[in-house]
Every structure is written in C-alpha cells, then in structure tokens.
Amino acid sequence: KRRVSRAACSIGRRDIGAQGSRIKDFEAGREFSTGSAAAVICELPFSLLFLAVIAYLGGYIALVPVAMLAVSTGVGLVAMPRIAVLSAQAASAERLKQELTVETLGGMRAIKYTGADATWLARYRDLSGKAALRNFHMAQFSSLLETYSHVVIIGSGFAIVIFGALRIEAGEMTVGRPGGMPVAGLAGVAAVTG
C-alpha cells in the first residue's frame, strides 16, 4: 500500500536499480493475489464443507482427508524455511545480475575504451549462470512440493475408497454412500494442498 501511494515525482528521481526493485515488489504482490495462496484462502471454506459432507456420509472416514491435511500442513511448515532460503538466494543472484547490467549499460563507453569487454562479459556470464542455477533450484523444489501435493490428493481419494469399501463389507453403510465421498474428499484436499 505504501509503494502504491507514493507520488510519481518521488519515483522518477530514483535510479534504475531501485525502480526495478520496486517493480519486482509489485510483481510479488500480484503473484500472491492471483497465485495459489489466494486460491487456497478462497477455497478453504468449501474444503470444510466437503469434510462435513464426508463426515455425514461416511462417519470416521472423514478422518482420512483430515489426516492428509495435517501431514501436508506439517510438510509445508517444514518446507517453508527451505523455500525462504531458496527464494532469497534466487532474488539475490538476480539482483546482482541486474546491478551489473545497469552498471554495464551506464559505463559502456568506459568499458569499450579501456578494453575491459572480456572482463565484464566474464562477470556477466558468471552472475547469469549463478542466477540461472538458483532459479533452477527454486523451481525444482517447487516442483517437488507440487508433486507431493498431487500424491496426497490421489492417496486421500484412494484411502477414502478403501475405507468406504471396508465399511460396506462390514455392513456399516450402503453401497450408494461412498460414491460421493471420494469426490468430496478429493475436492477438499485439493483445495488446501493446491
């Protein structure tokens, strides 16, 4: 809010690096408001409704998605520090690369006159490689967490079906009731795990 309310003249006097940083801040805010975190917040009430439907139809079978949500929450809490470290490393590497780019563009004549092209190119290549590697590690860890969430969703649906079949076999519920439970369970778990 503070960044949006600044006067245009105060923004125009900043150097290019500061303006780039401000744009990245806006991008981070946009990603939060349009990304998976916003979707999870919006879908959370519906996941509680789905859990209530499963509890109504299947009784203790509702504990399956609750257990999966607890495990996913635990994994998410454990993964958060690693995500923060990877994100900070990627942002730092990108910032250093951006600073070198701005410095290079600002001193292009001096670099050419002194014959330091190769040195600056090697510095850029090094920083660019580090930034690409940091972004790769961040994307790889993100992909791992996304794969985990899909496994949890599928495992939750599978467990609901198995426990429903066991309750049908024991005569505790009819065949028609478990039909809606996997759908409700998957929707509830998917809403929270992303």
Residue, then its C-alpha position, 0 to 999 in steps of 0.5 A: k500500500r505504501r509503494v502504491s501511494r507514493a507520488a510519481c515525482s518521488i519515483g522518477r528521481r530514483d535510479i534504475g536499480a531501485q525502480g526495478s526493485r520496486i517493480k519486482d515488489f509489485e510483481a510479488g504482490r500480484e503473484f500472491s493475489t492471483g497465485s495459489a495462496a489466494a486460491v487456497i484462502c478462497e477455497l478453504p471454506f468449501s474444503l470444510l464443507f466437503l469434510a462435513v459432507i464426508a463426515y455425514l456420509g461416511g462417519y470416521i472416514a472423514l478422518v482420512p482427508v483430515a489426516m492428509l491435511a495435517v501431514s501436508t500442513g506439517v510438510g509445508l511448515v517444514a518446507m517453508p524455511r527451505i523455500a525462504v532460503l531458496s527464494a532469497q538466494a534466487a532474488s539475490a543472484e538476480r539482483l546482482k545480475q541486474e546491478l551489473t547490467v545497469e552498471t554495464l549499460g551506464g559505463m559502456r563507453a568506459i568499458k569499450y575504451t579501456g578494453a575491459d569487454a572480456t572482463w565484464l562479459a566474464r562477470y556477466r556470464d558468471l552472475s547469469g549462470k549463478a542466477a540461472l542455477r538458483n532459479f533452477h533450484m527454486a523451481q525444482f523444489s517447487s516442483l517437488l512440493e507440487t508433486y507431493s501435493h498431487v500424491v496426497i490428493i490421489g492417496s486421500g481419494f484412494a484411502i477414502v475408497i478403501f475405507g468406504a469399501l471396508r465399511i460396506e463389507a462390514g455392513e456399516m453403510t450402503v453401497g450408494r454412500p461412498g460414491g460421493m465421498p471420494v469426490a468430496g474428499l478429493a475436492g477438499v484436499a485439493a483445495v488446501t494442498g493446491 
